[in-house]
Amino acid sequence: MFKKHNEIREAKRRHRQIMNAAYHLITPSLIVDRTARLSPEDVVVLVQGRHQIRITVDEAKDALGAALLEKGYSLDRMANA
């Protein structure tokens, strides 16, 4: 029972850290520079650097897409979209 609780808690923490990194990349400068594109690789590098978590490009792409949409940006702002 405790093992399952710890796994769930760890998964939530990991998700939160990945999403925070994606949100960090979305700055007000995206409003000014309409040609700026964010890549999932940016999220991979930031998560590794900040939290020492290795994630796949697919996980990063999902997180970045969710963060962009939540902040009101189009998925066109993502490189390789």
Stockholm file with secondary structure:
# STOCKHOLM 1.0

chainA/1-81         MFKKHNEIREAKRRHRQIMNAAYHLITPSLIVDRTARLSPEDVVVLVQGRHQIRITVDEAKDALGAALLEKGYSLDRMANA
#=GR chainA/1-81 SS CHHHHHHHHHHHHHHHHHHHHHHHHCCTHHHHCTTCCBCHHHHHHHHHHHHCCCCCHHHHHHHHHHHHHHTTCCGGGBTTC
#=GC SS_cons        CHHHHHHHHHHHHHHHHHHHHHHHHCCTHHHHCTTCCBCHHHHHHHHHHHHCCCCCHHHHHHHHHHHHHHTTCCGGGBTTC
//
